[in-house]
Amino acid sequence: MANRAAVFVHRLSGHSLSVRRLSIYGSRLTLHARRLHASSAGRSFLSTLLQTAKTKNPITAQWNGQPTHETHPELVAQGETTPGILQSEYDQRRRNIVDSLPDGGTAFLFSAPMHFVSPHVFHEFRQDSDFYYMTGWNEPESVAVLQKSATARRGYTLTMFVRAKEPEKELWEGPRSGLETAVAAFGADEAWPIRDFAKRAAKLIGGAHPVYADLDGEHGLVRSEQCGELRQILQRSNAGARVRRLTPIVQRARLIKSTAELQLMREAGRVSGAAFAAAMRACGPGVSESTLQSMFAHASKMALLAPITDRSTLTTDHPAPITDRSALTRPAYVPVFAGGEHALCMHYVLNNAPLRAGDLVLADAGAEVAAYAADVTRTFPVSGRFSEQQRDLYCAVLSVQEQMVRLCHADAGYPLNEIHRCSTHALATELRQIGFHAAERDIERQLYPHHVAHYLGLDVHDTIDMSRALPLRPGMVVTIEPGLYVPYDDRFPKAFQGIGVRIEDDIAVGQTEADIENLSASAPKSPADIEACMAR
């Protein structure tokens, strides 16, 4: 018999709504469903069963809290849960994590909370990366619970607690995906309203099995209200000793990108490259750093808007002359657009000064595409041409960067920490060739005080708990970003003082040197390419 899935809505205790996915063998239930659907009364009954909010308002009855294939086919293809990532890939991710848990182990993942600028004024929501990696769900006030089970069809069960659809709240706050969508489109076996989490969590942690959860705010992250509720439940039940951190397990999985993830990161690199070219063309004396920042953001959007060249394909069903996927992108982080001596500050983000003729601009910016980040840095002359001293420093850093990129393959056997040590030595060598003599200790402490690389993915500084002492493996994506920042200090040549240069690309690690891929190669980088771009 074919294995059929049905989604049921049922009420518990007269008020609490849950949605479950049931695997049905045989045709009896299907036959009853068809008989119900044959009559108007039956169709109304089925509609009542399968729709939490009974309303004709499209905000709550038709829309979701994030794009799905049904609502945004231009963004999410058939079979995908989120843009570019298939439902089957999310399932495999969960299986991989569950395989790392002991029998009966339970893992809790929490969404990010909303952050507010002021009362009733909120920042744009950005999902917790571990939560998004495991579910694809992009709403706050959500919890996913994975339980390893030898008897479960998939080897695990996924219970989600999410915001139920409420027409009155959605009128003001925007649409929600709701319980049914969590089951039907996001792979949950069961979904409950988030308000029920505290009273049901105790049942989910019953027994003596380990509990995996990240309960403490680390790296500046603020945890959700439900995270605090679970902490209190564990304390009351004296189960705190059974708690293990989950994020190291998830981060180990996130460290190696799938083919689909690499494609999204390739697109993020392409979009960022187009935006850098636009910013370079807009650059000139008197232009504000802020203008370049805005130009970069605008060009990132425009890079995902493609005209349809063959208008014969337009129909009444598809009348648009363009394919616009710009909703997929936003800035991956607060960018740096540092003119002149502002580049001596590693993360100068004020971006509010006019650019001066004869200076360089250090621009560290990246687009995020479907939640995956690019992180790219270019340094270019405000007036469109490098001076002799600027070109010498730039080419020294560029040579180091290209040498380090060639080490990003598994056969070389280098971890990022070793590549950093190589970059420091290489920079000292390059500087001597232009008459800039500096001890390696001065390079490490002052001229080049940051690491050459970090991991990249859903986060800009991705998988932050993973050591940079790990040997590189195919599927990793890393940045390579040597820099040189010459302070106003007479220990260093006066002609170079006040100049900051950084060059950064996003590198997909290969097995061999020939397999290395520069995901951000489209951003102009050589002095000749930069000057040619700015001359247009």
ROBADREN-985365 format. One record per residue (C-alpha): residue number from 1; x, z, y. Coordinates in steps of 0.001 Angstrom, whole numbers, plus 500000, padded with zeros to 6 digits. Example, Ala and Ser with C-alpha at 12.3 -4.5 7.8 and 13.67 -1.06 7.14 Angstrom:
BEGIN
@i:1	c1:512300	c3:507800	c2:495500
@i:2	c1:513670	c3:507140	c2:498940
This chain:
BEGIN
@i:1	c1:500000	c3:500000	c2:500000
@i:2	c1:501123	c3:499357	c2:503527
@i:3	c1:502169	c3:502453	c2:505426
@i:4	c1:499911	c3:502785	c2:508451
@i:5	c1:500314	c3:505195	c2:511354
@i:6	c1:497381	c3:506615	c2:513253
@i:7	c1:497353	c3:508804	c2:516322
@i:8	c1:494819	c3:511625	c2:516403
@i:9	c1:493759	c3:513917	c2:519164
@i:10	c1:492291	c3:517264	c2:518208
@i:11	c1:491383	c3:520458	c2:519996
@i:12	c1:492719	c3:523831	c2:518932
@i:13	c1:491246	c3:527182	c2:519979
@i:14	c1:488766	c3:525322	c2:522160
@i:15	c1:491254	c3:524403	c2:524883
@i:16	c1:494682	c3:523340	c2:523655
@i:17	c1:495237	c3:519644	c2:523076
@i:18	c1:497784	c3:518230	c2:520641
@i:19	c1:498603	c3:514726	c2:519472
@i:20	c1:499987	c3:514041	c2:516005
@i:21	c1:501311	c3:511008	c2:514168
@i:22	c1:500009	c3:510843	c2:510572
@i:23	c1:501424	c3:508509	c2:507927
@i:24	c1:498411	c3:507132	c2:506090
@i:25	c1:498658	c3:505538	c2:502650
@i:26	c1:495760	c3:503389	c2:501552
@i:27	c1:492980	c3:501708	c2:503453
@i:28	c1:490195	c3:504312	c2:503483
@i:29	c1:490945	c3:505628	c2:506962
@i:30	c1:491493	c3:502108	c2:508265
@i:31	c1:488093	c3:501057	c2:506873
@i:32	c1:486357	c3:503976	c2:508620
@i:33	c1:488117	c3:503097	c2:511877
@i:34	c1:486980	c3:499474	c2:511596
@i:35	c1:483376	c3:500566	c2:510967
@i:36	c1:483487	c3:502808	c2:514037
@i:37	c1:484947	c3:500027	c2:516144
@i:38	c1:482168	c3:497665	c2:515089
@i:39	c1:479576	c3:499539	c2:517146
@i:40	c1:479601	c3:500439	c2:520854
@i:41	c1:479009	c3:504085	c2:519989
@i:42	c1:481934	c3:503971	c2:517565
@i:43	c1:484205	c3:502354	c2:520125
@i:44	c1:483263	c3:505051	c2:522621
@i:45	c1:484049	c3:507747	c2:520036
@i:46	c1:487463	c3:506224	c2:519277
@i:47	c1:488202	c3:505914	c2:522978
@i:48	c1:487375	c3:509593	c2:523411
@i:49	c1:489678	c3:510489	c2:520527
@i:50	c1:492619	c3:508475	c2:521775
@i:51	c1:492476	c3:509151	c2:525519
@i:52	c1:493161	c3:512596	c2:526892
@i:53	c1:491844	c3:511919	c2:530380
@i:54	c1:488402	c3:510324	c2:530471
@i:55	c1:488553	c3:508359	c2:533718
@i:56	c1:488384	c3:504800	c2:535008
@i:57	c1:491026	c3:505530	c2:537612
@i:58	c1:493963	c3:503238	c2:536749
@i:59	c1:496480	c3:505810	c2:538001
@i:60	c1:495832	c3:508010	c2:534998
@i:61	c1:493988	c3:505730	c2:532567
@i:62	c1:496345	c3:502725	c2:532618
@i:63	c1:499677	c3:503685	c2:534149
@i:64	c1:502557	c3:505661	c2:532651
@i:65	c1:505163	c3:507882	c2:534228
@i:66	c1:507864	c3:505295	c2:533493
@i:67	c1:508029	c3:501592	c2:532583
@i:68	c1:506928	c3:500611	c2:529087
@i:69	c1:506525	c3:497179	c2:527541
@i:70	c1:502763	c3:497318	c2:528079
@i:71	c1:503042	c3:498056	c2:531802
@i:72	c1:506375	c3:496399	c2:532691
@i:73	c1:507197	c3:493604	c2:530228
@i:74	c1:509718	c3:492206	c2:532711
@i:75	c1:511751	c3:495422	c2:532337
@i:76	c1:511056	c3:496655	c2:528812
@i:77	c1:511008	c3:494127	c2:525974
@i:78	c1:508868	c3:494294	c2:522864
@i:79	c1:510227	c3:496975	c2:520533
@i:80	c1:512175	c3:498780	c2:523247
@i:81	c1:511507	c3:502360	c2:524305
@i:82	c1:513500	c3:502036	c2:527516
@i:83	c1:515042	c3:498949	c2:529104
@i:84	c1:517612	c3:497524	c2:526714
@i:85	c1:517316	c3:500255	c2:524046
@i:86	c1:515165	c3:499705	c2:520954
@i:87	c1:512886	c3:502346	c2:519474
@i:88	c1:514956	c3:502125	c2:516289
@i:89	c1:518122	c3:503041	c2:518201
@i:90	c1:516549	c3:506225	c2:519548
@i:91	c1:515471	c3:507093	c2:516012
@i:92	c1:519021	c3:506513	c2:514742
@i:93	c1:520439	c3:508693	c2:517496
@i:94	c1:518193	c3:511548	c2:516411
@i:95	c1:519129	c3:511017	c2:512766
@i:96	c1:522820	c3:511157	c2:513683
@i:97	c1:522376	c3:514466	c2:515493
@i:98	c1:520246	c3:515950	c2:512732
@i:99	c1:522929	c3:515023	c2:510193
@i:100	c1:525240	c3:517394	c2:512089
@i:101	c1:522808	c3:520309	c2:511768
@i:102	c1:522453	c3:522626	c2:508763
@i:103	c1:519299	c3:522425	c2:506664
@i:104	c1:516419	c3:523895	c2:508612
@i:105	c1:518314	c3:523795	c2:511882
@i:106	c1:516276	c3:523444	c2:515058
@i:107	c1:517500	c3:521813	c2:518273
@i:108	c1:515882	c3:522208	c2:521684
@i:109	c1:516475	c3:519661	c2:524445
@i:110	c1:515231	c3:520276	c2:527974
@i:111	c1:514436	c3:517792	c2:530711
@i:112	c1:515977	c3:518169	c2:534136
@i:113	c1:513895	c3:520003	c2:536746
@i:114	c1:512691	c3:518484	c2:539974
@i:115	c1:514873	c3:519247	c2:542994
@i:116	c1:513380	c3:519668	c2:546446
@i:117	c1:514750	c3:518815	c2:549892
@i:118	c1:512199	c3:521123	c2:551497
@i:119	c1:508715	c3:522403	c2:550585
@i:120	c1:506695	c3:519552	c2:549057
@i:121	c1:509516	c3:517044	c2:549687
@i:122	c1:511427	c3:516198	c2:546548
@i:123	c1:514567	c3:514289	c2:545653
@i:124	c1:514333	c3:511247	c2:543404
@i:125	c1:514118	c3:512510	c2:539827
@i:126	c1:517101	c3:512037	c2:537555
@i:127	c1:516705	c3:512973	c2:533888
@i:128	c1:519099	c3:515222	c2:531982
@i:129	c1:521430	c3:512826	c2:530177
@i:130	c1:521355	c3:514513	c2:526754
@i:131	c1:517550	c3:514647	c2:526872
@i:132	c1:517314	c3:511003	c2:527913
@i:133	c1:519821	c3:509908	c2:525264
@i:134	c1:517750	c3:511535	c2:522525
@i:135	c1:514240	c3:510609	c2:523699
@i:136	c1:514204	c3:508022	c2:526502
@i:137	c1:511542	c3:510189	c2:528169
@i:138	c1:511968	c3:510179	c2:531943
@i:139	c1:509721	c3:512943	c2:533270
@i:140	c1:510402	c3:516554	c2:534282
@i:141	c1:508770	c3:519580	c2:532664
@i:142	c1:509431	c3:518310	c2:529144
@i:143	c1:510988	c3:519712	c2:525979
@i:144	c1:511963	c3:517930	c2:522760
@i:145	c1:512354	c3:519940	c2:519562
@i:146	c1:514185	c3:518412	c2:516599
@i:147	c1:513884	c3:520129	c2:513228
@i:148	c1:515887	c3:519033	c2:510230
@i:149	c1:513616	c3:518670	c2:507209
@i:150	c1:514341	c3:517231	c2:503780
@i:151	c1:510628	c3:516567	c2:503275
@i:152	c1:510054	c3:514729	c2:506551
@i:153	c1:509768	c3:510957	c2:506403
@i:154	c1:512700	c3:510471	c2:508767
@i:155	c1:514674	c3:513524	c2:507684
@i:156	c1:513556	c3:515325	c2:510834
@i:157	c1:510466	c3:516086	c2:512872
@i:158	c1:510263	c3:515580	c2:516624
@i:159	c1:507866	c3:517765	c2:518583
@i:160	c1:507533	c3:517077	c2:522301
@i:161	c1:506061	c3:519264	c2:525002
@i:162	c1:505168	c3:517144	c2:528024
@i:163	c1:502866	c3:517093	c2:531012
@i:164	c1:499344	c3:516182	c2:529944
@i:165	c1:497520	c3:513528	c2:531905
@i:166	c1:495532	c3:515197	c2:534699
@i:167	c1:493726	c3:512833	c2:537089
@i:168	c1:493584	c3:515356	c2:539935
@i:169	c1:497341	c3:515979	c2:539900
@i:170	c1:498261	c3:512359	c2:539230
@i:171	c1:496297	c3:511350	c2:542320
@i:172	c1:498918	c3:513203	c2:544386
@i:173	c1:502042	c3:513239	c2:542240
@i:174	c1:501873	c3:509853	c2:540535
@i:175	c1:501074	c3:508823	c2:536969
@i:176	c1:502227	c3:510675	c2:533884
@i:177	c1:502821	c3:509202	c2:530453
@i:178	c1:500911	c3:511953	c2:528657
@i:179	c1:500729	c3:513232	c2:525107
@i:180	c1:499490	c3:510059	c2:523422
@i:181	c1:502347	c3:507982	c2:524831
@i:182	c1:504893	c3:510551	c2:523649
@i:183	c1:503670	c3:509950	c2:520100
@i:184	c1:502777	c3:506265	c2:520218
@i:185	c1:505770	c3:504957	c2:522196
@i:186	c1:508506	c3:507602	c2:522115
@i:187	c1:508602	c3:508573	c2:518453
@i:188	c1:507243	c3:512106	c2:518570
@i:189	c1:505546	c3:513391	c2:515433
@i:190	c1:503526	c3:515805	c2:517522
@i:191	c1:503021	c3:516367	c2:521235
@i:192	c1:501705	c3:519414	c2:523079
@i:193	c1:501054	c3:520173	c2:526737
@i:194	c1:504095	c3:521720	c2:528378
@i:195	c1:502017	c3:524776	c2:529298
@i:196	c1:501883	c3:525630	c2:525577
@i:197	c1:505658	c3:525696	c2:525094
@i:198	c1:506239	c3:529437	c2:525508
@i:199	c1:503594	c3:530485	c2:522996
@i:200	c1:504634	c3:527886	c2:520393
@i:201	c1:508414	c3:528138	c2:520682
@i:202	c1:508488	c3:531401	c2:518718
@i:203	c1:506992	c3:529628	c2:515692
@i:204	c1:509539	c3:526838	c2:515966
@i:205	c1:512495	c3:529248	c2:515776
@i:206	c1:511100	c3:531296	c2:512906
@i:207	c1:513299	c3:532119	c2:509912
@i:208	c1:517019	c3:532660	c2:509783
@i:209	c1:518110	c3:529104	c2:510543
@i:210	c1:520449	c3:528339	c2:513452
@i:211	c1:518990	c3:527338	c2:516801
@i:212	c1:520805	c3:524736	c2:518898
@i:213	c1:520163	c3:524767	c2:522638
@i:214	c1:521984	c3:524729	c2:525965
@i:215	c1:520637	c3:527731	c2:527820
@i:216	c1:523243	c3:528244	c2:530516
@i:217	c1:523701	c3:526133	c2:533616
@i:218	c1:527139	c3:524530	c2:533405
@i:219	c1:529013	c3:522076	c2:535634
@i:220	c1:526603	c3:522820	c2:538480
@i:221	c1:523479	c3:521853	c2:536499
@i:222	c1:520250	c3:523788	c2:537054
@i:223	c1:518231	c3:524417	c2:533912
@i:224	c1:514466	c3:524028	c2:533649
@i:225	c1:511858	c3:526781	c2:533607
@i:226	c1:511282	c3:526190	c2:529890
@i:227	c1:514954	c3:526831	c2:529206
@i:228	c1:514499	c3:530312	c2:530687
@i:229	c1:511375	c3:530846	c2:528603
@i:230	c1:513255	c3:530058	c2:525385
@i:231	c1:516059	c3:532413	c2:526385
@i:232	c1:513544	c3:535243	c2:526809
@i:233	c1:511885	c3:534474	c2:523465
@i:234	c1:515244	c3:534545	c2:521695
@i:235	c1:516110	c3:537868	c2:523332
@i:236	c1:512778	c3:539440	c2:522357
@i:237	c1:513146	c3:538278	c2:518759
@i:238	c1:516811	c3:539348	c2:518515
@i:239	c1:517669	c3:535776	c2:517558
@i:240	c1:520328	c3:535264	c2:520208
@i:241	c1:523123	c3:535478	c2:517646
@i:242	c1:521720	c3:532379	c2:515914
@i:243	c1:522031	c3:530175	c2:519025
@i:244	c1:524653	c3:527430	c2:519056
@i:245	c1:525446	c3:524988	c2:521874
@i:246	c1:523886	c3:521574	c2:521316
@i:247	c1:525591	c3:519478	c2:523984
@i:248	c1:528980	c3:519183	c2:522202
@i:249	c1:527199	c3:517572	c2:519250
@i:250	c1:525224	c3:515197	c2:521468
@i:251	c1:528238	c3:514378	c2:523619
@i:252	c1:530300	c3:513399	c2:520578
@i:253	c1:527593	c3:510875	c2:519746
@i:254	c1:527348	c3:509667	c2:523348
@i:255	c1:531108	c3:509103	c2:523507
@i:256	c1:530845	c3:505948	c2:521338
@i:257	c1:528585	c3:503340	c2:522904
@i:258	c1:526323	c3:501052	c2:520894
@i:259	c1:526141	c3:497311	c2:521423
@i:260	c1:522982	c3:497814	c2:523514
@i:261	c1:524613	c3:500478	c2:525667
@i:262	c1:527642	c3:498284	c2:526275
@i:263	c1:525363	c3:495476	c2:527401
@i:264	c1:523677	c3:497742	c2:529954
@i:265	c1:527077	c3:498920	c2:531191
@i:266	c1:528243	c3:495319	c2:531371
@i:267	c1:525228	c3:494619	c2:533579
@i:268	c1:525989	c3:497672	c2:535732
@i:269	c1:529518	c3:496339	c2:536196
@i:270	c1:528233	c3:492872	c2:537125
@i:271	c1:525767	c3:494274	c2:539641
@i:272	c1:528466	c3:496490	c2:541167
@i:273	c1:530828	c3:493521	c2:541411
@i:274	c1:528250	c3:491524	c2:543344
@i:275	c1:527642	c3:494494	c2:545643
@i:276	c1:531369	c3:494918	c2:546348
@i:277	c1:531646	c3:491258	c2:547291
@i:278	c1:528692	c3:491650	c2:549675
@i:279	c1:530225	c3:494752	c2:551261
@i:280	c1:533532	c3:492955	c2:551746
@i:281	c1:531822	c3:490040	c2:553453
@i:282	c1:529951	c3:492430	c2:555765
@i:283	c1:533093	c3:494326	c2:556718
@i:284	c1:534700	c3:494024	c2:560143
@i:285	c1:535948	c3:496052	c2:563121
@i:286	c1:533166	c3:498155	c2:564649
@i:287	c1:530975	c3:498033	c2:561539
@i:288	c1:530034	c3:501527	c2:560368
@i:289	c1:531034	c3:502957	c2:557003
@i:290	c1:527306	c3:503677	c2:556655
@i:291	c1:526487	c3:499985	c2:557020
@i:292	c1:528783	c3:499105	c2:554125
@i:293	c1:527109	c3:501803	c2:552038
@i:294	c1:523679	c3:500341	c2:552813
@i:295	c1:524906	c3:496804	c2:552164
@i:296	c1:526207	c3:497874	c2:548753
@i:297	c1:522857	c3:499446	c2:547791
@i:298	c1:520891	c3:496409	c2:548991
@i:299	c1:523171	c3:493915	c2:547236
@i:300	c1:522858	c3:495911	c2:544009
@i:301	c1:519104	c3:495383	c2:544112
@i:302	c1:519434	c3:491708	c2:544984
@i:303	c1:521800	c3:491138	c2:542054
@i:304	c1:518882	c3:491867	c2:539704
@i:305	c1:516512	c3:489436	c2:541408
@i:306	c1:516837	c3:486008	c2:539808
@i:307	c1:514928	c3:482873	c2:540856
@i:308	c1:513276	c3:480785	c2:538143
@i:309	c1:514978	c3:477407	c2:538321
@i:310	c1:512463	c3:475586	c2:536117
@i:311	c1:509134	c3:475903	c2:537931
@i:312	c1:507381	c3:473930	c2:535191
@i:313	c1:507356	c3:477173	c2:533190
@i:314	c1:505097	c3:478880	c2:535740
@i:315	c1:501555	c3:479503	c2:534512
@i:316	c1:498587	c3:481520	c2:535655
@i:317	c1:499807	c3:484276	c2:533342
@i:318	c1:503350	c3:484087	c2:534767
@i:319	c1:502955	c3:482759	c2:538319
@i:320	c1:505944	c3:484500	c2:539922
@i:321	c1:508781	c3:482176	c2:540968
@i:322	c1:511326	c3:484965	c2:540442
@i:323	c1:512245	c3:487541	c2:537834
@i:324	c1:512760	c3:490823	c2:539659
@i:325	c1:514469	c3:493593	c2:537663
@i:326	c1:515744	c3:495472	c2:540713
@i:327	c1:513719	c3:498550	c2:539737
@i:328	c1:516357	c3:499160	c2:537054
@i:329	c1:519116	c3:499998	c2:539507
@i:330	c1:519997	c3:502762	c2:541921
@i:331	c1:523299	c3:504263	c2:543097
@i:332	c1:525116	c3:505948	c2:540243
@i:333	c1:526503	c3:508577	c2:542621
@i:334	c1:527008	c3:509307	c2:546308
@i:335	c1:529550	c3:506633	c2:547236
@i:336	c1:532770	c3:506781	c2:549227
@i:337	c1:533236	c3:504303	c2:552071
@i:338	c1:536338	c3:505666	c2:553739
@i:339	c1:537910	c3:503786	c2:556614
@i:340	c1:541540	c3:504362	c2:557558
@i:341	c1:542838	c3:507912	c2:557150
@i:342	c1:539480	c3:509052	c2:555735
@i:343	c1:540800	c3:507622	c2:552455
@i:344	c1:543220	c3:510572	c2:552248
@i:345	c1:540198	c3:512657	c2:551174
@i:346	c1:539504	c3:511961	c2:547497
@i:347	c1:535722	c3:512147	c2:547829
@i:348	c1:534975	c3:511463	c2:551466
@i:349	c1:531206	c3:510873	c2:551537
@i:350	c1:530283	c3:511346	c2:555196
@i:351	c1:530430	c3:507555	c2:555630
@i:352	c1:529504	c3:507773	c2:559306
@i:353	c1:532459	c3:506402	c2:561310
@i:354	c1:533073	c3:502943	c2:562750
@i:355	c1:535768	c3:500866	c2:561077
@i:356	c1:538896	c3:500028	c2:563046
@i:357	c1:540861	c3:496797	c2:563119
@i:358	c1:544076	c3:497049	c2:561122
@i:359	c1:542797	c3:499799	c2:558788
@i:360	c1:541925	c3:499636	c2:555105
@i:361	c1:538583	c3:500680	c2:553620
@i:362	c1:538591	c3:502593	c2:550344
@i:363	c1:535191	c3:502040	c2:548710
@i:364	c1:534307	c3:504021	c2:545576
@i:365	c1:530784	c3:503051	c2:544516
@i:366	c1:528794	c3:502023	c2:541482
@i:367	c1:525336	c3:500897	c2:540488
@i:368	c1:523336	c3:502495	c2:537729
@i:369	c1:521384	c3:500077	c2:535540
@i:370	c1:518700	c3:501494	c2:533238
@i:371	c1:520384	c3:504925	c2:533526
@i:372	c1:523907	c3:503677	c2:532637
@i:373	c1:526542	c3:503988	c2:535345
@i:374	c1:529293	c3:501860	c2:536772
@i:375	c1:532150	c3:503542	c2:538658
@i:376	c1:534323	c3:501088	c2:540592
@i:377	c1:536792	c3:501419	c2:543467
@i:378	c1:538226	c3:498718	c2:545668
@i:379	c1:540423	c3:498961	c2:548770
@i:380	c1:540269	c3:496126	c2:551301
@i:381	c1:541354	c3:495379	c2:554892
@i:382	c1:538834	c3:495839	c2:557698
@i:383	c1:540032	c3:492698	c2:559475
@i:384	c1:540120	c3:490572	c2:556335
@i:385	c1:543885	c3:490381	c2:555764
@i:386	c1:546394	c3:492936	c2:554462
@i:387	c1:549376	c3:493863	c2:556613
@i:388	c1:552787	c3:493701	c2:554940
@i:389	c1:552928	c3:497469	c2:554359
@i:390	c1:549340	c3:497608	c2:553136
@i:391	c1:549960	c3:494752	c2:550717
@i:392	c1:553104	c3:496431	c2:549344
@i:393	c1:551288	c3:499710	c2:548645
@i:394	c1:548225	c3:497922	c2:547289
@i:395	c1:550247	c3:495764	c2:544903
@i:396	c1:552159	c3:498815	c2:543658
@i:397	c1:548903	c3:500557	c2:542727
@i:398	c1:547451	c3:497321	c2:541323
@i:399	c1:550452	c3:496845	c2:539028
@i:400	c1:550070	c3:500397	c2:537689
@i:401	c1:546351	c3:499882	c2:537134
@i:402	c1:546850	c3:496654	c2:535190
@i:403	c1:549557	c3:498256	c2:533041
@i:404	c1:547279	c3:501202	c2:532174
@i:405	c1:544313	c3:498948	c2:531367
@i:406	c1:546478	c3:497214	c2:528751
@i:407	c1:546893	c3:500576	c2:526969
@i:408	c1:543136	c3:501007	c2:526437
@i:409	c1:542931	c3:499990	c2:522807
@i:410	c1:542874	c3:501969	c2:519592
@i:411	c1:545986	c3:500352	c2:518125
@i:412	c1:548058	c3:501756	c2:521010
@i:413	c1:547087	c3:505271	c2:519904
@i:414	c1:546958	c3:506694	c2:523430
@i:415	c1:544527	c3:509366	c2:524648
@i:416	c1:543600	c3:509414	c2:528320
@i:417	c1:545994	c3:512286	c2:529033
@i:418	c1:548935	c3:510226	c2:527788
@i:419	c1:547801	c3:507208	c2:529811
@i:420	c1:547791	c3:509458	c2:532869
@i:421	c1:551383	c3:510528	c2:532218
@i:422	c1:552341	c3:506884	c2:531859
@i:423	c1:550629	c3:506055	c2:535149
@i:424	c1:552583	c3:508701	c2:537051
@i:425	c1:555889	c3:507367	c2:535755
@i:426	c1:554849	c3:503763	c2:536423
@i:427	c1:553803	c3:504577	c2:539999
@i:428	c1:557186	c3:506156	c2:540732
@i:429	c1:558866	c3:502994	c2:539439
@i:430	c1:556646	c3:500672	c2:541497
@i:431	c1:557189	c3:502687	c2:544686
@i:432	c1:560958	c3:502564	c2:544337
@i:433	c1:560749	c3:498776	c2:544248
@i:434	c1:559272	c3:498767	c2:547775
@i:435	c1:561710	c3:501334	c2:549125
@i:436	c1:559334	c3:504298	c2:548791
@i:437	c1:561355	c3:506969	c2:547000
@i:438	c1:559282	c3:509915	c2:545789
@i:439	c1:559893	c3:512462	c2:543057
@i:440	c1:557345	c3:512499	c2:540246
@i:441	c1:556438	c3:516082	c2:541159
@i:442	c1:555484	c3:514905	c2:544684
@i:443	c1:553473	c3:512075	c2:543172
@i:444	c1:551566	c3:514436	c2:540879
@i:445	c1:550947	c3:517146	c2:543481
@i:446	c1:550288	c3:515187	c2:546651
@i:447	c1:550484	c3:511412	c2:546524
@i:448	c1:548401	c3:510990	c2:543366
@i:449	c1:546702	c3:514339	c2:542650
@i:450	c1:543846	c3:513185	c2:540383
@i:451	c1:543623	c3:512042	c2:536764
@i:452	c1:543852	c3:508317	c2:536060
@i:453	c1:540749	c3:508206	c2:533874
@i:454	c1:537511	c3:509726	c2:532662
@i:455	c1:534767	c3:508753	c2:530223
@i:456	c1:531798	c3:506742	c2:531533
@i:457	c1:528241	c3:506225	c2:530320
@i:458	c1:524914	c3:507813	c2:531207
@i:459	c1:526903	c3:510066	c2:533535
@i:460	c1:529628	c3:508960	c2:535898
@i:461	c1:531873	c3:511698	c2:534539
@i:462	c1:530378	c3:511220	c2:531108
@i:463	c1:530580	c3:513588	c2:528124
@i:464	c1:532312	c3:516104	c2:530368
@i:465	c1:533035	c3:518537	c2:527518
@i:466	c1:534933	c3:515966	c2:525464
@i:467	c1:538698	c3:516361	c2:525693
@i:468	c1:540837	c3:513672	c2:527289
@i:469	c1:543331	c3:514384	c2:524514
@i:470	c1:541225	c3:512400	c2:522022
@i:471	c1:542775	c3:509100	c2:520878
@i:472	c1:540851	c3:506151	c2:522273
@i:473	c1:538412	c3:504434	c2:519899
@i:474	c1:536443	c3:501188	c2:520087
@i:475	c1:533073	c3:501858	c2:521702
@i:476	c1:534428	c3:504277	c2:524280
@i:477	c1:534113	c3:503280	c2:527918
@i:478	c1:536618	c3:504749	c2:530356
@i:479	c1:537646	c3:504307	c2:533959
@i:480	c1:541218	c3:503465	c2:534933
@i:481	c1:541799	c3:504481	c2:538557
@i:482	c1:545324	c3:505147	c2:539823
@i:483	c1:545572	c3:505963	c2:543496
@i:484	c1:548074	c3:506607	c2:546243
@i:485	c1:547342	c3:508730	c2:549334
@i:486	c1:550198	c3:509021	c2:551821
@i:487	c1:549781	c3:511985	c2:554182
@i:488	c1:551230	c3:512364	c2:557661
@i:489	c1:554372	c3:514000	c2:556309
@i:490	c1:557903	c3:512943	c2:557236
@i:491	c1:559039	c3:513311	c2:553636
@i:492	c1:557393	c3:509932	c2:553149
@i:493	c1:558033	c3:506587	c2:554903
@i:494	c1:556342	c3:506520	c2:558315
@i:495	c1:555104	c3:502943	c2:557849
@i:496	c1:552943	c3:504064	c2:554905
@i:497	c1:551584	c3:507320	c2:556339
@i:498	c1:547805	c3:507582	c2:556702
@i:499	c1:547127	c3:504909	c2:554084
@i:500	c1:545004	c3:505578	c2:550995
@i:501	c1:544620	c3:503112	c2:548119
@i:502	c1:542653	c3:503464	c2:544889
@i:503	c1:541748	c3:500731	c2:542406
@i:504	c1:539278	c3:501498	c2:539613
@i:505	c1:537665	c3:499494	c2:536830
@i:506	c1:535349	c3:500287	c2:533923
@i:507	c1:537046	c3:499486	c2:530630
@i:508	c1:535435	c3:499078	c2:527205
@i:509	c1:538080	c3:500196	c2:524723
@i:510	c1:539019	c3:497639	c2:522080
@i:511	c1:540677	c3:497852	c2:518690
@i:512	c1:543514	c3:495625	c2:519906
@i:513	c1:544715	c3:494667	c2:523368
@i:514	c1:542879	c3:491365	c2:523029
@i:515	c1:539611	c3:493277	c2:522474
@i:516	c1:539754	c3:495213	c2:525754
@i:517	c1:536918	c3:494301	c2:528125
@i:518	c1:536907	c3:494978	c2:531854
@i:519	c1:533220	c3:495537	c2:532596
@i:520	c1:533746	c3:495436	c2:536372
@i:521	c1:536063	c3:492437	c2:536527
@i:522	c1:533674	c3:490535	c2:538819
@i:523	c1:534522	c3:492790	c2:541788
@i:524	c1:537283	c3:491015	c2:543790
@i:525	c1:540573	c3:492833	c2:543150
@i:526	c1:543712	c3:490778	c2:543748
@i:527	c1:544815	c3:490529	c2:547395
@i:528	c1:544191	c3:486789	c2:547310
@i:529	c1:540658	c3:487192	c2:545892
@i:530	c1:539795	c3:489934	c2:548381
@i:531	c1:540997	c3:487919	c2:551355
@i:532	c1:539198	c3:484818	c2:550123
@i:533	c1:535963	c3:486781	c2:549697
@i:534	c1:536208	c3:488280	c2:553174
@i:535	c1:536929	c3:484878	c2:554737
@i:536	c1:533535	c3:483515	c2:553654
